[in-house]
Amino acid sequence: MVRYAGFTPCPVAVDAEGMDPDGPEEALRNGARAVILTPRAHNPTGCSLTETRAHALREVLARYPQVLAIVDDHFALLSATPWHSPLPASTQRWALVRSMSKTLGPDLRLAFIASDAATSAALRLRLNAGSQWVSHLLQDLTLACLTDEAFIASMTETRRHYRQQNEKLAAALARHGFSHATPGMASISGCR
């Protein structure tokens, strides 16, 4: 999708707190036009952005308010780690995407998107009809799940289970000499 949209990916480093701010800073200084950030449940690390690192990334992005910033918080409802926004108030073009695929199933093809007005208008034109359209039935089913007390309670249990599984994996890897970053990492990439 990145290349299809006319961008060239620019990988950046990730450490135990998330994206190293020097990476996006360099990419943006060299002409990157967009930044994509996964603040929680980064693939493949499973880690999430810390408050300290989110602050550092906000400072970097504040110096480039014209850059499109996309935050892909795909694991929002299932994450045991808190949300820390990497977006500064000065960002002119932005989108926060929260997919329901991890929560309700990969075939759902439904996400919630909050964005600035111009990005919202462009998305409405692109998603209004065609292959990206999501049926009203699926939208209604999603609403029913997200407003059901039993479902909400099951999400609490699911978050706990995923957190335990992550801790077990980290312990098993450590026993075999593999270091595993603690939850608190993230992925962000600049795109030209």
CYANA upper distance limits for C-alpha pairs under 8 A (distance plus 0.5 A):
  1 MET  CA      5 ALA  CA      6.59
  2 VAL  CA      6 GLY  CA      7.21
  2 VAL  CA      7 PHE  CA      5.97
  2 VAL  CA      8 THR  CA      7.40
  2 VAL  CA      9 PRO  CA      7.54
  2 VAL  CA    191 CYS  CA      8.40
  3 ARG  CA      7 PHE  CA      5.49
  3 ARG  CA      8 THR  CA      6.39
  3 ARG  CA      9 PRO  CA      8.10
  7 PHE  CA     33 ARG  CA      8.34
  7 PHE  CA    191 CYS  CA      6.02
  7 PHE  CA    192 ARG  CA      5.60
  8 THR  CA    191 CYS  CA      5.75
  8 THR  CA    192 ARG  CA      5.50
  9 PRO  CA    189 SER  CA      7.38
  9 PRO  CA    190 GLY  CA      6.95
  9 PRO  CA    191 CYS  CA      5.21
  9 PRO  CA    192 ARG  CA      7.24
 10 CYS  CA     27 ALA  CA      7.36
 10 CYS  CA    189 SER  CA      6.35
 10 CYS  CA    190 GLY  CA      5.70
 10 CYS  CA    191 CYS  CA      6.01
 10 CYS  CA    192 ARG  CA      7.85
 11 PRO  CA     23 GLY  CA      8.46
 11 PRO  CA    188 ILE  CA      8.38
 11 PRO  CA    189 SER  CA      5.84
 11 PRO  CA    190 GLY  CA      7.39
 12 VAL  CA     19 MET  CA      7.81
 12 VAL  CA     20 ASP  CA      7.95
 12 VAL  CA     23 GLY  CA      5.34
 12 VAL  CA     24 PRO  CA      7.15
 12 VAL  CA    187 SER  CA      8.45
 12 VAL  CA    188 ILE  CA      7.34
 12 VAL  CA    189 SER  CA      6.26
 12 VAL  CA    190 GLY  CA      7.99
 13 ALA  CA     19 MET  CA      6.60
 13 ALA  CA     20 ASP  CA      6.21
 13 ALA  CA     23 GLY  CA      6.67
 14 VAL  CA     18 GLY  CA      5.74
 14 VAL  CA     19 MET  CA      4.86
 14 VAL  CA     20 ASP  CA      6.01
 14 VAL  CA    185 MET  CA      7.27
 14 VAL  CA    186 ALA  CA      7.12
 14 VAL  CA    187 SER  CA      6.80
 15 ASP  CA     19 MET  CA      6.81
 15 ASP  CA     20 ASP  CA      6.94
 15 ASP  CA    181 ALA  CA      8.29
 15 ASP  CA    185 MET  CA      6.77
 16 ALA  CA    181 ALA  CA      5.90
 16 ALA  CA    182 THR  CA      7.02
 16 ALA  CA    183 PRO  CA      8.17
 16 ALA  CA    184 GLY  CA      6.62
 16 ALA  CA    185 MET  CA      5.67
 17 GLU  CA     48 SER  CA      8.14
 17 GLU  CA     49 LEU  CA      6.56
 17 GLU  CA     50 THR  CA      6.03
 17 GLU  CA     52 THR  CA      8.26
 17 GLU  CA     53 ARG  CA      6.53
 17 GLU  CA    184 GLY  CA      5.45
 17 GLU  CA    185 MET  CA      5.12
 17 GLU  CA    186 ALA  CA      7.75
 18 GLY  CA     47 CYS  CA      8.25
 18 GLY  CA     48 SER  CA      7.26
 18 GLY  CA     49 LEU  CA      5.58
 18 GLY  CA     50 THR  CA      7.28
 18 GLY  CA     53 ARG  CA      6.84
 18 GLY  CA    184 GLY  CA      6.59
 18 GLY  CA    185 MET  CA      3.94
 18 GLY  CA    186 ALA  CA      4.56
 18 GLY  CA    187 SER  CA      6.96
 19 MET  CA     23 GLY  CA      7.98
 19 MET  CA     49 LEU  CA      8.28
 19 MET  CA     53 ARG  CA      7.74
 19 MET  CA     57 LEU  CA      8.40
 19 MET  CA    185 MET  CA      7.34
 19 MET  CA    186 ALA  CA      6.06
 19 MET  CA    187 SER  CA      6.09
 19 MET  CA    188 ILE  CA      6.49
 20 ASP  CA     24 PRO  CA      8.20
 20 ASP  CA     53 ARG  CA      8.38
 21 PRO  CA     25 GLU  CA      6.64
 21 PRO  CA     53 ARG  CA      8.26
 21 PRO  CA     56 ALA  CA      6.92
 21 PRO  CA     57 LEU  CA      6.20
 21 PRO  CA     60 VAL  CA      7.33
 22 ASP  CA     26 GLU  CA      6.54
 23 GLY  CA     27 ALA  CA      6.74
 24 PRO  CA     28 LEU  CA      6.35
 24 PRO  CA     35 VAL  CA      8.08
 24 PRO  CA     60 VAL  CA      8.04
 24 PRO  CA    188 ILE  CA      7.93
 24 PRO  CA    189 SER  CA      7.16
 24 PRO  CA    190 GLY  CA      6.22
 25 GLU  CA     29 ARG  CA      6.52
 25 GLU  CA     60 VAL  CA      6.55
 25 GLU  CA     61 LEU  CA      8.48
 26 GLU  CA     30 ASN  CA      6.62
 27 ALA  CA     31 GLY  CA      6.99
 27 ALA  CA     32 ALA  CA      5.91
 27 ALA  CA    190 GLY  CA      6.11
 27 ALA  CA    191 CYS  CA      8.07
 28 LEU  CA     32 ALA  CA      5.02
 28 LEU  CA     33 ARG  CA      7.55
 28 LEU  CA     64 TYR  CA      7.88
 28 LEU  CA    190 GLY  CA      7.21
 31 GLY  CA    192 ARG  CA      6.61
 32 ALA  CA     67 VAL  CA      8.26
 32 ALA  CA    190 GLY  CA      6.11
 32 ALA  CA    191 CYS  CA      5.37
 32 ALA  CA    192 ARG  CA      4.40
 33 ARG  CA     67 VAL  CA      5.72
 33 ARG  CA     68 LEU  CA      6.91
 33 ARG  CA    190 GLY  CA      7.84
 33 ARG  CA    191 CYS  CA      6.28
 33 ARG  CA    192 ARG  CA      5.55
 34 ALA  CA     67 VAL  CA      5.72
 34 ALA  CA     68 LEU  CA      4.95
 34 ALA  CA     69 ALA  CA      6.20
 34 ALA  CA     70 ILE  CA      8.08
 34 ALA  CA    190 GLY  CA      6.23
 34 ALA  CA    191 CYS  CA      5.52
 34 ALA  CA    192 ARG  CA      7.25
 35 VAL  CA     67 VAL  CA      7.73
 35 VAL  CA     68 LEU  CA      6.77
 35 VAL  CA     69 ALA  CA      5.32
 35 VAL  CA     70 ILE  CA      6.60
 35 VAL  CA    188 ILE  CA      7.11
 35 VAL  CA    189 SER  CA      6.01
 35 VAL  CA    190 GLY  CA      4.94
 35 VAL  CA    191 CYS  CA      6.53
 36 ILE  CA     69 ALA  CA      6.57
 36 ILE  CA     70 ILE  CA      5.26
 36 ILE  CA     71 VAL  CA      6.40
 36 ILE  CA     72 ASP  CA      7.67
 36 ILE  CA    187 SER  CA      8.47
 36 ILE  CA    188 ILE  CA      5.74
 36 ILE  CA    189 SER  CA      5.79
 36 ILE  CA    190 GLY  CA      7.06
 36 ILE  CA    191 CYS  CA      8.35
 37 LEU  CA     69 ALA  CA      8.21
 37 LEU  CA     70 ILE  CA      6.72
 37 LEU  CA     71 VAL  CA      5.28
 37 LEU  CA     72 ASP  CA      6.49
 37 LEU  CA    186 ALA  CA      7.81
 37 LEU  CA    187 SER  CA      6.09
 37 LEU  CA    188 ILE  CA      4.51
 37 LEU  CA    189 SER  CA      7.08
 38 THR  CA     42 HIS  CA      6.44
 38 THR  CA     71 VAL  CA      6.44
 38 THR  CA     72 ASP  CA      5.44
 38 THR  CA     73 ASP  CA      6.29
 38 THR  CA     74 HIS  CA      8.23
 38 THR  CA    186 ALA  CA      6.22
 38 THR  CA    187 SER  CA      5.69
 38 THR  CA    188 ILE  CA      6.71
 39 PRO  CA     48 SER  CA      5.97
 39 PRO  CA     49 LEU  CA      5.47
 39 PRO  CA     71 VAL  CA      7.63
 39 PRO  CA     72 ASP  CA      7.61
 39 PRO  CA     73 ASP  CA      6.49
 39 PRO  CA     83 TRP  CA      8.26
 39 PRO  CA     84 HIS  CA      8.16
 39 PRO  CA     86 PRO  CA      8.41
 39 PRO  CA    185 MET  CA      8.19
 39 PRO  CA    186 ALA  CA      5.64
 39 PRO  CA    187 SER  CA      7.39
 40 ARG  CA     46 GLY  CA      7.85
 40 ARG  CA     47 CYS  CA      6.67
 40 ARG  CA     48 SER  CA      4.48
 40 ARG  CA     49 LEU  CA      6.59
 40 ARG  CA     73 ASP  CA      6.67
 40 ARG  CA     74 HIS  CA      8.15
 40 ARG  CA     75 PHE  CA      6.85
 40 ARG  CA     76 ALA  CA      7.64
 40 ARG  CA     79 SER  CA      7.38
 40 ARG  CA     81 THR  CA      7.88
 40 ARG  CA     83 TRP  CA      8.36
 40 ARG  CA    184 GLY  CA      8.37
 40 ARG  CA    185 MET  CA      8.13
 40 ARG  CA    186 ALA  CA      6.82
 41 ALA  CA     45 THR  CA      7.76
 41 ALA  CA     46 GLY  CA      4.67
 41 ALA  CA     47 CYS  CA      5.54
 41 ALA  CA     48 SER  CA      6.04
 41 ALA  CA     74 HIS  CA      8.44
 41 ALA  CA     75 PHE  CA      6.60
 41 ALA  CA     79 SER  CA      7.49
 41 ALA  CA    186 ALA  CA      8.00
 42 HIS  CA     46 GLY  CA      5.13
 42 HIS  CA     47 CYS  CA      5.81
 42 HIS  CA     48 SER  CA      6.88
 42 HIS  CA    185 MET  CA      7.56
 42 HIS  CA    186 ALA  CA      5.89
 42 HIS  CA    187 SER  CA      6.66
 43 ASN  CA     47 CYS  CA      8.48
 45 THR  CA    181 ALA  CA      7.97
 45 THR  CA    185 MET  CA      8.01
 46 GLY  CA    166 ASN  CA      8.25
 46 GLY  CA    183 PRO  CA      7.31
 46 GLY  CA    185 MET  CA      8.24
 47 CYS  CA    181 ALA  CA      7.79
 47 CYS  CA    182 THR  CA      7.12
 47 CYS  CA    183 PRO  CA      4.51
 47 CYS  CA    184 GLY  CA      5.39
 47 CYS  CA    185 MET  CA      4.89
 47 CYS  CA    186 ALA  CA      6.54
 48 SER  CA     81 THR  CA      7.30
 48 SER  CA    183 PRO  CA      5.85
 48 SER  CA    184 GLY  CA      4.40
 48 SER  CA    185 MET  CA      4.88
 48 SER  CA    186 ALA  CA      5.59
 49 LEU  CA     53 ARG  CA      6.98
 49 LEU  CA     54 ALA  CA      6.89
 49 LEU  CA     84 HIS  CA      7.44
 49 LEU  CA    183 PRO  CA      8.46
 49 LEU  CA    184 GLY  CA      5.22
 49 LEU  CA    185 MET  CA      5.38
 49 LEU  CA    186 ALA  CA      5.46
 50 THR  CA     54 ALA  CA      6.59
 50 THR  CA     84 HIS  CA      7.39
 50 THR  CA    184 GLY  CA      5.55
 50 THR  CA    185 MET  CA      7.45
 51 GLU  CA     55 HIS  CA      6.75
 51 GLU  CA     84 HIS  CA      6.06
 52 THR  CA     56 ALA  CA      6.94
 53 ARG  CA     57 LEU  CA      6.63
 54 ALA  CA     58 ARG  CA      6.63
 54 ALA  CA     84 HIS  CA      6.53
 54 ALA  CA     85 SER  CA      6.66
 54 ALA  CA     86 PRO  CA      5.09
 55 HIS  CA     59 GLU  CA      6.89
 55 HIS  CA     86 PRO  CA      7.05
 56 ALA  CA     60 VAL  CA      7.01
 57 LEU  CA     61 LEU  CA      6.61
 57 LEU  CA     86 PRO  CA      6.19
 57 LEU  CA     87 LEU  CA      8.17
 58 ARG  CA     62 ALA  CA      6.40
 58 ARG  CA     86 PRO  CA      5.56
 58 ARG  CA     87 LEU  CA      5.87
 58 ARG  CA     88 PRO  CA      5.46
 59 GLU  CA     63 ARG  CA      7.34
 59 GLU  CA     88 PRO  CA      7.79
 60 VAL  CA     64 TYR  CA      7.73
 61 LEU  CA     65 PRO  CA      6.91
 61 LEU  CA     67 VAL  CA      8.41
 61 LEU  CA     87 LEU  CA      7.57
 61 LEU  CA     88 PRO  CA      7.20
 61 LEU  CA     91 THR  CA      7.75
 62 ALA  CA     88 PRO  CA      6.26
 62 ALA  CA     89 ALA  CA      8.35
 62 ALA  CA     90 SER  CA      6.52
 62 ALA  CA     91 THR  CA      7.14
 64 TYR  CA     91 THR  CA      8.14
 65 PRO  CA     90 SER  CA      6.18
 65 PRO  CA     91 THR  CA      4.94
 65 PRO  CA     92 GLN  CA      6.13
 65 PRO  CA     93 ARG  CA      8.29
 66 GLN  CA     91 THR  CA      7.15
 66 GLN  CA     92 GLN  CA      6.18
 66 GLN  CA     93 ARG  CA      7.18
 67 VAL  CA     91 THR  CA      7.86
 67 VAL  CA     92 GLN  CA      7.91
 67 VAL  CA     93 ARG  CA      7.11
 68 LEU  CA     91 THR  CA      8.34
 68 LEU  CA     92 GLN  CA      8.00
 68 LEU  CA     93 ARG  CA      5.33
 68 LEU  CA     94 TRP  CA      5.96
 69 ALA  CA     87 LEU  CA      8.09
 69 ALA  CA     91 THR  CA      8.03
 69 ALA  CA     93 ARG  CA      6.92
 69 ALA  CA     94 TRP  CA      5.13
 69 ALA  CA     95 ALA  CA      6.97
 70 ILE  CA     94 TRP  CA      6.15
 70 ILE  CA     95 ALA  CA      5.38
 70 ILE  CA     96 LEU  CA      6.56
 70 ILE  CA     97 VAL  CA      7.99
 71 VAL  CA     94 TRP  CA      8.37
 71 VAL  CA     95 ALA  CA      6.68
 71 VAL  CA     96 LEU  CA      5.26
 71 VAL  CA     97 VAL  CA      6.55
 72 ASP  CA     96 LEU  CA      6.75
 72 ASP  CA     97 VAL  CA      5.46
 72 ASP  CA     98 ARG  CA      6.95
 73 ASP  CA     96 LEU  CA      7.58
 73 ASP  CA     97 VAL  CA      6.33
 73 ASP  CA     98 ARG  CA      5.55
 73 ASP  CA     99 SER  CA      7.75
 74 HIS  CA     97 VAL  CA      7.42
 74 HIS  CA     98 ARG  CA      5.43
 74 HIS  CA     99 SER  CA      5.30
 74 HIS  CA    100 MET  CA      7.84
 74 HIS  CA    101 SER  CA      8.32
 74 HIS  CA    102 LYS  CA      7.48
 75 PHE  CA     79 SER  CA      6.20
 75 PHE  CA     98 ARG  CA      7.82
 75 PHE  CA     99 SER  CA      7.82
 75 PHE  CA    102 LYS  CA      6.89
 75 PHE  CA    103 THR  CA      8.01
 76 ALA  CA     83 TRP  CA      8.50
 76 ALA  CA     98 ARG  CA      6.93
 76 ALA  CA     99 SER  CA      8.48
 77 LEU  CA    103 THR  CA      7.20
 77 LEU  CA    155 MET  CA      7.64
 78 LEU  CA    102 LYS  CA      8.37
 78 LEU  CA    103 THR  CA      7.20
 78 LEU  CA    155 MET  CA      6.98
 78 LEU  CA    156 THR  CA      8.34
 78 LEU  CA    158 THR  CA      7.20
 78 LEU  CA    159 ARG  CA      5.51
 78 LEU  CA    162 TYR  CA      8.40
 79 SER  CA    159 ARG  CA      6.40
 80 ALA  CA    159 ARG  CA      6.05
 80 ALA  CA    160 ARG  CA      7.54
 80 ALA  CA    163 ARG  CA      7.03
 81 THR  CA    183 PRO  CA      8.25
 81 THR  CA    184 GLY  CA      8.48
 87 LEU  CA     91 THR  CA      7.26
 92 GLN  CA    116 ASP  CA      7.60
 93 ARG  CA    115 SER  CA      8.01
 93 ARG  CA    116 ASP  CA      6.43
 93 ARG  CA    118 ALA  CA      7.84
 93 ARG  CA    119 THR  CA      6.89
 94 TRP  CA    115 SER  CA      5.92
 94 TRP  CA    116 ASP  CA      6.39
 94 TRP  CA    119 THR  CA      7.43
 95 ALA  CA    113 ILE  CA      6.95
 95 ALA  CA    114 ALA  CA      6.17
 95 ALA  CA    115 SER  CA      4.73
 95 ALA  CA    116 ASP  CA      7.45
 95 ALA  CA    119 THR  CA      7.73
 96 LEU  CA    113 ILE  CA      6.02
 96 LEU  CA    114 ALA  CA      5.66
 96 LEU  CA    115 SER  CA      6.71
 97 VAL  CA    111 ALA  CA      7.03
 97 VAL  CA    112 PHE  CA      6.33
 97 VAL  CA    113 ILE  CA      5.09
 97 VAL  CA    114 ALA  CA      7.23
 98 ARG  CA    111 ALA  CA      5.90
 98 ARG  CA    112 PHE  CA      5.66
 98 ARG  CA    113 ILE  CA      6.90
 99 SER  CA    103 THR  CA      8.38
 99 SER  CA    109 ARG  CA      8.42
 99 SER  CA    110 LEU  CA      6.68
 99 SER  CA    111 ALA  CA      4.47
 99 SER  CA    112 PHE  CA      6.77
100 MET  CA    104 LEU  CA      6.13
100 MET  CA    105 GLY  CA      7.62
100 MET  CA    106 PRO  CA      8.47
100 MET  CA    108 LEU  CA      7.60
100 MET  CA    109 ARG  CA      7.95
100 MET  CA    110 LEU  CA      6.26
100 MET  CA    111 ALA  CA      5.96
100 MET  CA    112 PHE  CA      8.30
101 SER  CA    105 GLY  CA      5.12
101 SER  CA    106 PRO  CA      4.85
101 SER  CA    107 ASP  CA      7.37
101 SER  CA    108 LEU  CA      6.34
101 SER  CA    109 ARG  CA      6.87
101 SER  CA    110 LEU  CA      7.33
101 SER  CA    111 ALA  CA      8.16
102 LYS  CA    106 PRO  CA      6.89
104 LEU  CA    108 LEU  CA      7.48
104 LEU  CA    142 THR  CA      8.33
108 LEU  CA    138 LEU  CA      7.49
109 ARG  CA    134 VAL  CA      7.35
110 LEU  CA    134 VAL  CA      7.07
110 LEU  CA    138 LEU  CA      8.47
110 LEU  CA    139 GLN  CA      8.00
114 ALA  CA    120 SER  CA      8.23
115 SER  CA    119 THR  CA      6.61
115 SER  CA    120 SER  CA      6.24
116 ASP  CA    120 SER  CA      6.56
117 ALA  CA    121 ALA  CA      6.68
118 ALA  CA    122 ALA  CA      6.84
119 THR  CA    123 LEU  CA      6.60
120 SER  CA    124 ARG  CA      6.62
121 ALA  CA    125 LEU  CA      6.92
122 ALA  CA    126 ARG  CA      6.85
123 LEU  CA    127 LEU  CA      6.32
123 LEU  CA    128 ASN  CA      8.47
124 ARG  CA    128 ASN  CA      5.85
125 LEU  CA    129 ALA  CA      8.49
126 ARG  CA    132 GLN  CA      8.35
127 LEU  CA    132 GLN  CA      5.87
127 LEU  CA    133 TRP  CA      6.19
128 ASN  CA    132 GLN  CA      8.18
128 ASN  CA    133 TRP  CA      6.59
129 ALA  CA    133 TRP  CA      5.78
134 VAL  CA    138 LEU  CA      7.36
134 VAL  CA    139 GLN  CA      7.65
135 SER  CA    139 GLN  CA      6.94
136 HIS  CA    140 ASP  CA      6.48
137 LEU  CA    141 LEU  CA      6.66
138 LEU  CA    142 THR  CA      6.61
139 GLN  CA    143 LEU  CA      6.79
140 ASP  CA    144 ALA  CA      6.65
141 LEU  CA    145 CYS  CA      6.76
142 THR  CA    146 LEU  CA      6.67
143 LEU  CA    147 THR  CA      6.64
144 ALA  CA    148 ASP  CA      6.62
145 CYS  CA    151 PHE  CA      6.49
145 CYS  CA    152 ILE  CA      8.37
146 LEU  CA    151 PHE  CA      7.41
146 LEU  CA    152 ILE  CA      7.24
147 THR  CA    151 PHE  CA      8.27
147 THR  CA    152 ILE  CA      7.97
148 ASP  CA    152 ILE  CA      6.77
149 GLU  CA    153 ALA  CA      6.67
150 ALA  CA    154 SER  CA      6.71
151 PHE  CA    155 MET  CA      6.87
152 ILE  CA    156 THR  CA      7.24
153 ALA  CA    157 GLU  CA      7.18
154 SER  CA    158 THR  CA      6.58
155 MET  CA    159 ARG  CA      6.55
156 THR  CA    160 ARG  CA      6.88
157 GLU  CA    161 HIS  CA      6.68
158 THR  CA    162 TYR  CA      6.62
159 ARG  CA    163 ARG  CA      6.62
160 ARG  CA    164 GLN  CA      6.73
161 HIS  CA    165 GLN  CA      6.69
162 TYR  CA    166 ASN  CA      6.62
163 ARG  CA    167 GLU  CA      6.77
164 GLN  CA    168 LYS  CA      6.68
165 GLN  CA    169 LEU  CA      6.69
166 ASN  CA    170 ALA  CA      6.71
167 GLU  CA    171 ALA  CA      6.68
168 LYS  CA    172 ALA  CA      6.64
169 LEU  CA    173 LEU  CA      6.61
170 ALA  CA    174 ALA  CA      6.62
170 ALA  CA    179 SER  CA      8.31
170 ALA  CA    180 HIS  CA      6.17
171 ALA  CA    175 ARG  CA      6.74
172 ALA  CA    176 HIS  CA      7.12
173 LEU  CA    177 GLY  CA      6.92
173 LEU  CA    178 PHE  CA      5.51
173 LEU  CA    179 SER  CA      7.24
173 LEU  CA    180 HIS  CA      7.47
174 ALA  CA    178 PHE  CA      5.47
174 ALA  CA    179 SER  CA      6.12
174 ALA  CA    180 HIS  CA      7.49
181 ALA  CA    185 MET  CA      7.94
